[in-house]
Amino acid sequence: MSYTPELVAELEILALFNLGSTHEGLKVHHVAAPTAIAAAQRLFDKGLTTQVDGGYLTSLGIEAAEHAQSLLTILDLKKEAA
């Protein structure tokens, strides 16, 4: 499996969610970049969010966002150490 632009866009959306509060959602407005709008739709289609334009994370979405945000943190730390 490779990192396609579509997967990267989905990871970018997942990275925007605040994992510190399950009462805080995300809204991808209709004026957002087409790639972000499409990524939000795909996350909804995969059952990770509650709305086609973001909404709240489902339990599976929380798990995915945790992994995505952890990976970004790890990769960023590795970049700083280099």
Secondary structure as GFF3:
##gff-version 3
##sequence-region A 1 82
A	DSSP	alpha_helix	5	16	.	.	.	ID=ss1
A	DSSP	beta_strand	26	27	.	.	.	ID=ss2
A	DSSP	alpha_helix	34	45	.	.	.	ID=ss3
A	DSSP	beta_strand	49	51	.	.	.	ID=ss4
A	DSSP	beta_strand	54	57	.	.	.	ID=ss5
A	DSSP	alpha_helix	59	81	.	.	.	ID=ss6
###
